[in-house]
Amino acid sequence: MISGWLYQYQGVPLMSIRFYSSGVQLLLNKAKKVKTGRKLTSKEINEILENSDIAAWLSAYDSWIEDVHKTFRRILKSLHKKSPHNLNEWAERIDFGLRVALEDTKRLQKSVELLRQFDWMGVGESVVEFLPPETKIQAQVFATIDGFNGGMYREDKIFLSLVLLDATSLEPGFFRHEFHHNGFDYWWKKHPLVKKYSEEENSHEKWFLDTFAYLASEGLANAFCSPSAISKVDGHSERIRLHNSIIEEYEQNWNDLFERLINLLHSIINGEVEDIVDCYEDFALDMKGEGHPIGHFVSGRMVQRMDTCIDVPRQDIIDLCKNPFKFLKIYNTAAQGDKFQPIPPDIITSLDSMLKKMRQEL
């Protein structure tokens, strides 16, 4: 573990970043043994499941993989042979990541060593200008061998997959993106509406909150901290060619992508909860595992449009961290008279009514 602190005002800590690699190191050590042809023993599997880093990583999949620890045990028991049957799509990607680790242990080990020497605090400090004053960043960074998510943020934890990310070519912008989420979360947790509705599993109010948090957090993080993630970049590698082809496709189909956001907002206002879940996943999740969720692109481009509008001060955009419910209104101000279509006024009115009712019920 590596720790760092940034102090401001009479020794009050505003930033704490810790990097954890014991879990991924344990998995890599076991993968080397499995690669020789032998299976993991029950004792070794228990050792893996009891590791605190791995427990933190698996907990991020609690809502997507039923009995995630039991499922992970099945995957580990079968690592020396074919994958177990009847895994859902999330568990299949976890299994995929472990099997990549079997074949590419040296690369992953090199990535661990590089990340142990990374200037985490330097990147953290570079995010401050895109967050409101006095934001606290308290991040725990975990290296994983996740086969689904290259970078994932849950609570104050950031998970980086060595399987899907090449540490030798990672840009600081990737980490700035995740640290910005952490700073956004600092303010989001303080909001009284979040405290009231966040524990509800499925309600219109919860999805209302989740959607506004997603638009503001991903929009700001992509536009300000990792703009290359939503733009075409220079280079000739296969990875860059794939990235640019996806971005070009998104640019050409902007109207269709924007319509998915409209459909999500309509479902929050009038739809059944099941419809909201479908629309949200369609918009916000990268089910293909390509690292380019549609919602990241759309919200990021919306923020970029805000930032180029002379009628929208940048500080107003940054302050969306404290009040993301202004996101659509600020965007509509920036979209006037532009090729970017606005959010229909009736949707804004309906969402305002929902927000007003939620506040009255506090």
MARSE-136828 format. One line per 5 residues: number of its first residue (from 1); their letters; for each residue x, y, z of N, C-alpha, C. Coordinates in pm, whole numbers, plus 50000, padded with zeros to 5 digits. Layout:
<sites>
NUM	A	X/Y/Z/X/Y/Z/X/Y/Z  ...
</sites>
This chain:
<sites>
1	MISGW	50083/49881/50000/50000/50000/50000/50087/50125/50000  50048/50225/49920/50119/50352/49915/50020/50461/49953  50057/50553/50041/49967/50657/50086/50023/50795/50054  49937/50894/50043/49982/51031/50025/49882/51127/50083  49928/51242/50125/49838/51342/50182/49867/51479/50121
6	LYQYQ	49763/51554/50096/49777/51693/50057/49708/51777/50164  49783/51869/50227/49727/51948/50336/49696/52090/50290  49591/52144/50347/49554/52282/50318/49487/52339/50443  49514/52459/50475/49461/52524/50594/49511/52457/50722  49600/52514/50791/49644/52471/50923/49648/52318/50942
11	GVPLM	49700/52250/50846/49718/52105/50862/49593/52020/50843  49483/52078/50792/49362/51998/50768/49377/51922/50637  49368/51789/50638/49388/51712/50515/49269/51722/50420  49293/51762/50297/49188/51766/50196/49205/51654/50095  49315/51580/50099/49333/51473/50003/49407/51355/50066
16	SIRFY	49353/51237/50044/49416/51115/50087/49398/51011/49977  49508/50960/49924/49502/50860/49817/49588/50741/49857  49529/50623/49853/49601/50501/49888/49589/50400/49775  49698/50335/49744/49700/50233/49639/49719/50094/49702  49634/50000/49663/49636/49864/49718/49664/49763/49606
21	SSGVQ	49758/49675/49629/49793/49576/49526/49812/49435/49583  49786/49413/49712/49811/49280/49769/49718/49175/49709  49592/49215/49679/49497/49119/49624/49535/49074/49484  49567/49171/49399/49603/49134/49262/49736/49057/49261  49827/49091/49351/49954/49018/49359/49930/48874/49400
26	LLLNK	49838/48854/49494/49804/48718/49537/49746/48638/49421  49656/48698/49345/49596/48629/49231/49700/48596/49124  49792/48688/49100/49897/48662/49001/49988/48548/49046  50019/48545/49175/50103/48436/49228/50034/48302/49210  49903/48298/49238/49829/48173/49222/49814/48136/49074
31	AKKVK	49800/48238/48989/49786/48212/48845/49911/48145/48790  50028/48184/48841/50153/48121/48796/50154/47973/48828  50097/47936/48943/50092/47795/48981/49991/47718/48896  49875/47780/48872/49774/47714/48789/49825/47694/48648  49905/47787/48602/49958/47779/48466/50046/47655/48447
36	TGRKL	50100/47602/48559/50182/47481/48549/50097/47355/48537  49965/47370/48553/49876/47256/48534/49806/47206/48658  49832/47265/48772/49768/47215/48894/49653/47307/48936  49556/47249/49005/49441/47328/49049/49469/47391/49184  49392/47493/49216/49405/47560/49344/49345/47472/49454
41	TSKEI	49409/47467/49568/49357/47391/49681/49251/47474/49754  49171/47408/49837/49070/47479/49914/49133/47585/50004  49249/47554/50059/49320/47648/50144/49360/47772/50065  49408/47752/49942/49450/47865/49859/49329/47950/49819  49218/47885/49789/49097/47957/49751/49046/48039/49869
46	NEILE	49049/47980/49988/49009/48054/50108/49099/48174/50132  49228/48156/50107/49323/48265/50123/49288/48380/50030  49249/48348/49908/49211/48451/49811/49084/48522/49855  48982/48445/49893/48854/48504/49930/48862/48586/50058  48958/48555/50144/48973/48628/50270/49060/48753/50256
51	NSDIA	49121/48772/50139/49202/48891/50118/49112/49015/50113  49147/49117/50188/49061/49236/50198/49050/49312/50066  49156/49315/49987/49150/49383/49857/49050/49315/49765  49057/49182/49761/48968/49105/49674/48824/49116/49722  48805/49115/49854/48670/49131/49910/48610/49265/49868
56	AWLSA	48692/49370/49868/48643/49502/49826/48603/49501/49679  48684/49436/49597/48654/49427/49453/48525/49349/49429  48510/49234/49491/48391/49152/49471/48266/49222/49520  48278/49301/49626/48161/49369/49680/48101/49467/49579  48184/49515/49486/48135/49606/49383/48038/49536/49288
61	YDSWI	48040/49403/49286/47953/49325/49197/47837/49260/49271  47815/49299/49397/47708/49239/49477/47572/49244/49409  47542/49355/49345/47409/49371/49285/47398/49308/49147  47510/49265/49090/47509/49209/48955/47534/49057/48951  47603/49007/49052/47632/48863/49057/47574/48808/49187
66	EDVHK	47476/48721/49173/47412/48664/49291/47513/48579/49369  47518/48601/49500/47612/48529/49588/47752/48532/49525  47806/48654/49511/47928/48675/49434/48047/48596/49489  48057/48581/49620/48171/48508/49677/48163/48359/49642  48042/48304/49647/48023/48163/49610/48054/48142/49462
71	TFRRI	48011/48236/49380/48037/48227/49236/48187/48238/49207  48253/48329/49277/48398/48345/49257/48472/48219/49300  48424/48155/49405/48485/48028/49448/48473/47923/49337  48355/47915/49274/48336/47820/49163/48434/47849/49050  48452/47977/49019/48544/48015/48911/48686/47975/48946
76	LKSLH	48728/48000/49069/48865/47966/49111/48887/47815/49109  48786/47738/49150/48799/47592/49153/48815/47534/49013  48764/47607/48912/48768/47558/48773/48879/47622/48691  48964/47700/48755/49060/47781/48680/49160/47695/48601  49185/47573/48647/49281/47485/48580/49220/47409/48463
81	KKSPH	49088/47427/48444/49018/47356/48335/48920/47453/48269  48813/47399/48210/48716/47486/48143/48637/47568/48243  48582/47678/48193/48503/47766/48279/48378/47694/48329  48330/47729/48448/48207/47667/48499/48086/47707/48417  47984/47622/48421/47861/47650/48346/47771/47747/48425
86	NLNEW	47672/47801/48355/47565/47880/48417/47614/48006/48488  47717/48069/48435/47759/48199/48488/47681/48308/48416  47639/48414/48489/47574/48523/48418/47681/48606/48346  47638/48706/48269/47733/48778/48183/47840/48852/48264  47805/48896/48386/47904/48964/48469/48009/48865/48518
91	AERID	47961/48750/48568/48054/48648/48618/48142/48593/48507  48086/48584/48386/48167/48538/48273/48285/48630/48248  48265/48761/48268/48374/48856/48246/48478/48848/48357  48433/48816/48479/48528/48795/48587/48615/48673/48556  48549/48568/48509/48621/48446/48471/48718/48475/48357
96	FGLRV	48674/48555/48260/48759/48593/48148/48885/48664/48196  48869/48757/48291/48985/48830/48342/49088/48739/48406  49041/48642/48483/49133/48547/48548/49208/48464/48444  49141/48427/48338/49205/48344/48236/49304/48425/48151  49277/48554/48135/49377/48640/48072/49502/48647/48159
101	ALEDT	49480/48655/48290/49594/48661/48383/49680/48536/48374  49617/48423/48346/49693/48298/48330/49789/48306/48213  49743/48371/48106/49821/48374/47983/49916/48493/47975  49891/48596/48054/49966/48721/48038/50021/48770/48171  50068/48677/48252/50110/48710/48389/50223/48813/48391
106	KRLQK	50318/48801/48300/50434/48891/48302/50393/49036/48279  50303/49057/48182/50258/49194/48155/50186/49252/48276  50099/49172/48335/50023/49219/48449/50115/49248/48569  50217/49164/48587/50311/49187/48696/50388/49318/48676  50424/49344/48552/50493/49469/48522/50404/49589/48551
111	SVELL	50273/49575/48521/50180/49684/48547/50168/49712/48696  50166/49606/48777/50159/49623/48922/50279/49704/48970  50395/49668/48922/50518/49735/48966/50519/49882/48924  50468/49910/48805/50463/50049/48758/50366/50131/48843  50251/50074/48874/50151/50148/48951/50196/50171/49095
116	RQFDW	50280/50084/49146/50334/50105/49281/50424/50227/49287  50479/50267/49173/50568/50383/49168/50499/50507/49113  50369/50498/49088/50296/50607/49022/50280/50728/49115  50281/50846/49056/50265/50971/49131/50116/50998/49154  50057/50926/49246/49914/50938/49270/49877/51078/49319
121	MGVGE	49956/51133/49407/49923/51264/49462/49933/51374/49357  50029/51361/49266/50043/51459/49159/49919/51465/49072  49865/51347/49039/49742/51342/48959/49625/51398/49040  49619/51360/49167/49511/51410/49252/49507/51561/49258  49624/51622/49271/49631/51768/49278/49582/51833/49148
126	SVVEF	49602/51765/49035/49563/51823/48906/49412/51825/48885  49338/51756/48969/49192/51750/48956/49125/51867/49027  49195/51925/49121/49135/52025/49211/49068/52139/49135  49127/52184/49024/49072/52299/48952/48934/52270/48893  48897/52142/48882/48768/52106/48825/48667/52063/48931
131	LPPET	48696/52097/49056/48606/52065/49167/48580/52191/49248  48467/52197/49317/48439/52315/49400/48543/52332/49510  48565/52455/49557/48660/52478/49666/48625/52392/49789  48730/52349/49858/48718/52271/49981/48664/52129/49959  48670/52082/49835/48634/51942/49810/48740/51851/49872
136	KIQAQ	48695/51747/49938/48788/51647/49991/48794/51526/49898  48915/51484/49864/48935/51362/49786/48996/51259/49880  48922/51153/49903/48969/51044/49987/48947/50915/49911  49049/50874/49838/49035/50764/49744/49120/50643/49781  49063/50527/49761/49136/50402/49771/49141/50341/49631
141	VFATI	49260/50316/49581/49278/50263/49447/49320/50116/49457  49241/50029/49394/49267/49885/49399/49301/49834/49259  49414/49767/49247/49446/49697/49121/49369/49566/49119  49308/49533/49005/49231/49409/48990/49268/49341/48859  49209/49225/48837/49216/49161/48705/49074/49139/48654
146	DGFNG	48997/49242/48665/48857/49244/48622/48851/49230/48470  48768/49142/48422/48754/49122/48278/48644/49205/48217  48572/49282/48299/48460/49361/48245/48488/49511/48248  48538/49560/48360/48548/49705/48379/48692/49748/48395  48743/49827/48301/48880/49876/48310/48899/49972/48425
151	GMYRE	48802/50060/48444/48802/50153/48556/48663/50161/48614  48651/50142/48744/48520/50139/48808/48528/50215/48939  48426/50297/48965/48423/50375/49089/48304/50332/49172  48329/50293/49297/48223/50255/49390/48256/50316/49526  48164/50400/49575/48187/50469/49702/48319/50546/49694
156	DKIFL	48414/50519/49787/48543/50588/49781/48650/50499/49720  48607/50393/49652/48701/50294/49598/48708/50304/49445  48831/50302/49393/48855/50302/49250/48922/50171/49214  48864/50098/49118/48917/49969/49077/48976/49979/48936  49102/49943/48922/49172/49950/48794/49207/49810/48749
161	SLVLL	49157/49769/48635/49184/49634/48585/49313/49630/48504  49407/49549/48549/49532/49533/48476/49512/49451/48349  49400/49380/48343/49367/49301/48224/49328/49393/48108  49246/49493/48137/49191/49578/48032/49269/49707/48010  49358/49741/48104/49436/49864/48092/49585/49832/48087
166	DATSL	49655/49899/48000/49799/49882/47990/49867/49992/48070  49921/49956/48185/49980/50058/48274/50099/50129/48210  50161/50067/48111/50277/50130/48047/50236/50247/47959  50108/50254/47921/50064/50361/47833/49947/50442/47890  49915/50419/48017/49805/50493/48078/49839/50642/48091
171	EPGFF	49744/50725/48051/49762/50868/48064/49710/50913/48202  49770/51018/48257/49721/51069/48386/49573/51104/48382  49521/51137/48263/49380/51172/48251/49288/51062/48295  49332/50937/48275/49248/50826/48320/49227/50832/48470  49333/50858/48545/49322/50864/48690/49253/50992/48735
176	RHEFH	49275/51101/48665/49205/51224/48699/49054/51203/48693  49012/51130/48592/48870/51099/48575/48814/51032/48700  48882/50929/48748/48832/50855/48864/48840/50939/48992  48947/51018/49007/48958/51102/49126/48852/51212/49126  48814/51258/49006/48706/51357/48999/48577/51294/49051
181	HNGFD	48551/51168/49016/48433/51099/49070/48435/51101/49222  48552/51080/49278/48564/51077/49423/48529/51213/49482  48579/51320/49419/48546/51454/49465/48399/51486/49448  48341/51443/49336/48197/51462/49315/48120/51391/49425  48160/51270/49457/48090/51189/49557/48093/51254/49694
186	YWWKK	48199/51330/49722/48210/51399/49851/48089/51491/49872  48051/51564/49768/47937/51654/49779/47805/51579/49767  47800/51480/49682/47676/51405/49658/47625/51338/49785  47716/51281/49862/47676/51213/49985/47616/51309/50087  47650/51436/50077/47600/51534/50172/47456/51577/50142
191	HPLVK	47409/51547/50021/47279/51598/49979/47168/51528/50056  47074/51604/50114/46966/51542/50193/46878/51446/50114  46858/51473/49985/46777/51381/49904/46846/51246/49889  46978/51249/49877/47054/51123/49865/47042/51044/49994  47051/51113/50107/47040/51045/50236/46902/50981/50252
196	KYSEE	46800/51042/50196/46664/50990/50211/46633/50874/50117  46678/50885/49990/46632/50789/49888/46737/50688/49842  46863/50705/49882/46968/50619/49828/46954/50473/49868  46887/50445/49979/46873/50308/50025/46760/50234/49955  46677/50306/49882/46568/50240/49811/46623/50164/49692
201	ENSHE	46582/50040/49677/46637/49957/49568/46580/49997/49433  46449/50013/49426/46387/50046/49298/46271/50141/49320  46293/50265/49287/46187/50366/49292/46218/50471/49188  46116/50543/49147/46138/50651/49051/46233/50756/49110  46219/50781/49240/46303/50880/49304/46451/50839/49300
206	KWFLD	46477/50713/49328/46616/50666/49326/46676/50679/49187  46600/50639/49084/46652/50647/48949/46664/50792/48901  46578/50878/48951/46591/51021/48926/46727/51070/48976  46758/51037/49101/46886/51078/49160/47003/51015/49087  46996/50886/49059/47107/50817/48992/47136/50877/48855
211	TFAYL	47031/50913/48785/47049/50967/48649/47116/51105/48652  47071/51193/48740/47133/51325/48749/47277/51315/48798  47303/51224/48894/47441/51204/48941/47528/51152/48828  47474/51061/48749/47550/51005/48636/47584/51114/48534  47485/51191/48494/47507/51294/48392/47613/51395/48437
216	ASEGL	47602/51441/48561/47695/51542/48609/47834/51483/48634  47841/51369/48701/47972/51314/48735/48047/51266/48612  47981/51192/48525/48048/51144/48403/48069/51257/48304  47975/51347/48297/47991/51460/48205/48111/51544/48238  48124/51584/48365/48238/51667/48406/48369/51591/48399
221	ANAFC	48370/51466/48444/48494/51389/48445/48547/51366/48304  48457/51336/48210/48502/51313/48072/48542/51442/48003  48464/51547/48022/48491/51673/47952/48618/51740/48003  48639/51741/48134/48749/51816/48193/48873/51732/48223  48854/51607/48261/48967/51526/48309/49016/51423/48208
226	SPSAI	48929/51373/48122/48974/51275/48023/48903/51298/47889  48922/51417/47830/48853/51448/47704/48890/51355/47589  49007/51293/47597/49045/51199/47491/48956/51076/47489  48885/51050/47600/48796/50933/47606/48671/50954/47521  48638/51080/47489/48517/51107/47412/48550/51181/47282
231	SKVDG	48677/51173/47240/48721/51239/47116/48814/51145/47040  48827/51168/46911/48924/51093/46833/49065/51140/46868  49159/51047/46870/49296/51077/46911/49393/51033/46802  49515/51086/46809/49618/51050/46712/49681/50917/46749  49725/50844/46647/49792/50716/46671/49746/50611/46571
236	HSERI	49821/50501/46565/49792/50399/46465/49779/50259/46524  49780/50248/46654/49767/50115/46715/49625/50063/46694  49609/49933/46711/49477/49872/46695/49380/49928/46798  49429/49950/46920/49343/50003/47025/49293/50143/46988  49382/50227/46934/49343/50363/46896/49249/50360/46776
241	RLHNS	49274/50271/46681/49185/50260/46565/49044/50222/46609  49034/50128/46704/48903/50088/46754/48836/50204/46826  48913/50273/46910/48859/50389/46983/48804/50492/46885  48883/50528/46785/48841/50633/46691/48721/50591/46608  48713/50463/46576/48598/50417/46497/48470/50426/46579
246	IIEEY	48479/50397/46710/48361/50408/46797/48320/50553/46812  48417/50642/46834/48386/50784/46849/48323/50839/46721  48378/50801/46607/48322/50847/46480/48179/50798/46462  48154/50673/46501/48018/50618/46493/47924/50695/46585  47970/50727/46706/47888/50803/46800/47858/50942/46746
251	EQNWN	47958/51007/46686/47938/51141/46631/47835/51140/46519  47842/51038/46433/47750/51028/46321/47608/50996/46366  47596/50930/46481/47465/50889/46531/47422/50967/46655  47471/51092/46666/47443/51172/46784/47294/51180/46816  47212/51204/46715/47068/51219/46739/47009/51094/46803
256	DLFER	47050/50979/46755/46999/50853/46810/47047/50833/46955  47173/50869/46981/47226/50855/47116/47156/50950/47212  47134/51073/47166/47065/51172/47249/46922/51127/47278  46863/51060/47181/46726/51011/47200/46720/50906/47311  46828/50833/47331/46831/50735/47441/46823/50808/47575
261	LINLL	46888/50922/47585/46877/51001/47707/46733/51050/47725  46673/51097/47618/46534/51143/47625/46443/51029/47670  46465/50910/47616/46384/50794/47655/46402/50761/47803  46525/50773/47852/46550/50748/47993/46474/50849/48079  46479/50975/48042/46410/51079/48120/46259/51058/48115
266	HSIIN	46206/51022/47999/46062/50993/47988/46024/50877/48080  46107/50774/48084/46075/50656/48165/46076/50691/48314  46166/50780/48355/46170/50823/48496/46042/50897/48532  45988/50972/48436/45868/51052/48462/45742/50966/48459  45732/50879/48358/45605/50808/48337/45614/50656/48332
271	GEVED	45736/50601/48322/45748/50459/48297/45743/50372/48421  45733/50241/48398/45748/50144/48507/45895/50136/48545  45921/50091/48667/46059/50082/48713/46142/49992/48621  46081/49883/48574/46153/49792/48484/46196/49863/48356  46112/49955/48308/46146/50032/48188/46263/50126/48216
276	IVDCY	46263/50185/48336/46373/50276/48373/46504/50200/48376  46503/50082/48436/46626/50001/48445/46679/49970/48306  46590/49929/48216/46632/49897/48079/46691/50020/48009  46624/50133/48022/46672/50256/47957/46804/50302/48017  46817/50290/48148/46940/50333/48215/47058/50247/48170
281	EDFAL	47038/50115/48169/47147/50026/48127/47183/50050/47981  47083/50076/47898/47108/50102/47757/47191/50228/47737  47168/50325/47824/47237/50454/47811/47371/50457/47884  47376/50401/48005/47489/50427/48095/47592/50314/48104  47555/50193/48070/47647/50080/48089/47709/50035/47958
286	DMKGE	47832/49992/47967/47909/49944/47851/47896/49792/47845  47782/49744/47795/47757/49601/47796/47846/49524/47699  47907/49594/47601/47998/49528/47508/48140/49515/47563  48168/49583/47673/48302/49577/47732/48407/49649/47650  48366/49749/47571/48461/49821/47485/48516/49947/47551
291	GHPIG	48464/49980/47669/48513/50098/47740/48456/50230/47691  48341/50225/47618/48282/50347/47563/48131/50350/47589  48087/50363/47713/47943/50375/47738/47885/50496/47665  47769/50478/47608/47705/50587/47534/47685/50709/47624  47646/50686/47749/47619/50797/47839/47741/50879/47871
296	HFVSG	47860/50816/47875/47983/50890/47897/48004/50990/47783  47985/50941/47661/48006/51025/47543/47905/51139/47540  47777/51106/47558/47672/51208/47547/47686/51313/47657  47700/51270/47782/47711/51368/47891/47838/51451/47880  47948/51388/47837/48074/51460/47820/48064/51566/47712
301	RMVQR	48001/51532/47600/47984/51630/47493/47888/51742/47534  47790/51709/47618/47698/51811/47668/47775/51912/47755  47864/51863/47839/47944/51953/47922/48040/52034/47837  48100/51972/47737/48188/52048/47648/48113/52162/47580  47988/52135/47543/47906/52241/47483/47883/52353/47584
306	MDTCI	47850/52318/47708/47833/52420/47813/47958/52505/47825  48075/52440/47823/48201/52508/47850/48242/52602/47737  48186/52583/47618/48218/52671/47505/48116/52783/47490  48013/52783/47575/47907/52883/47565/47943/53005/47651  47945/53123/47592/47985/53244/47665/47883/53280/47773
311	DVPRQ	47762/53225/47763/47659/53255/47861/47663/53163/47982  47756/53069/47982/47766/52975/48094/47905/52986/48157  47918/53046/48275/48048/53052/48342/48097/52913/48379  48226/52890/48366/48280/52758/48399/48249/52721/48544  48253/52819/48634/48228/52786/48775/48088/52728/48794
316	DIIDL	47992/52773/48713/47857/52717/48721/47857/52569/48685  47943/52534/48588/47953/52394/48547/48018/52312/48658  48128/52364/48712/48198/52293/48820/48106/52275/48941  48023/52374/48967/47933/52368/49084/47820/52267/49065  47810/52207/48948/47715/52096/48931/47750/51980/49024
321	CKNPF	47874/51975/49070/47912/51875/49169/47828/51889/49296  47790/52013/49327/47712/52039/49448/47562/52037/49420  47524/52067/49297/47382/52067/49261/47365/52017/49118  47373/51884/49098/47364/51830/48962/47227/51844/48898  47126/51883/48977/46991/51894/48923/46977/52013/48827
326	KFLKI	47080/52097/48820/47081/52207/48723/47139/52166/48587  47184/52041/48577/47258/51996/48459/47180/52022/48330  47057/51977/48323/46981/51988/48198/46948/52133/48163  46920/52214/48264/46889/52354/48238/47011/52430/48186  47126/52405/48247/47248/52471/48199/47280/52425/48058
331	YNTAA	47260/52296/48033/47284/52245/47898/47191/52314/47798  47065/52328/47832/46970/52391/47739/47009/52535/47710  47063/52606/47809/47112/52742/47784/47222/52740/47679  47312/52642/47690/47425/52632/47597/47383/52582/47460  47274/52505/47454/47234/52443/47327/47149/52534/47240
336	QGDKF	47109/52647/47290/47024/52737/47213/47096/52784/47087  47028/52773/46974/47083/52821/46848/47201/52741/46800  47215/52618/46846/47330/52537/46810/47281/52405/46749  47372/52329/46689/47335/52200/46632/47298/52100/46740  47340/52126/46864/47303/52040/46976/47157/52066/47012
341	QPIPP	47072/51963/46998/46932/51984/47030/46912/51993/47181  46818/52076/47225/46792/52091/47368/46704/51978/47422  46699/51967/47554/46604/51878/47619/46466/51941/47606  46364/51867/47562/46230/51926/47547/46181/51992/47676  46121/52111/47667/46078/52186/47786/45982/52108/47875
346	DIITS	45894/52025/47816/45797/51951/47898/45867/51851/47989  45981/51796/47943/46059/51705/48027/46120/51782/48144  46177/51898/48115/46236/51981/48221/46129/52015/48326  46011/52053/48281/45902/52090/48373/45862/51971/48460  45849/51854/48399/45808/51735/48475/45914/51695/48577
351	LDSML	46040/51703/48538/46149/51669/48631/46156/51770/48745  46132/51898/48714/46130/52000/48819/46019/51969/48920  45906/51923/48869/45794/51890/48958/45830/51772/49048  45898/51672/48991/45942/51558/49072/46038/51603/49181  46133/51688/49143/46232/51736/49240/46164/51817/49351
356	KKMRQ	46070/51901/49314/45999/51982/49413/45925/51893/49511  45860/51790/49461/45784/51698/49548/45878/51621/49640  45992/51578/49587/46090/51505/49669/46141/51595/49782  46165/51721/49752/46214/51813/49855/46108/51839/49960  45983/51844/49918/45874/51867/50015/45859/51751/50112
361	EL	45900/51633/50067/45884/51514/50151/46002/51490/50246  46100/51578/50242/46214/51563/50334/46171/51586/50478
</sites>
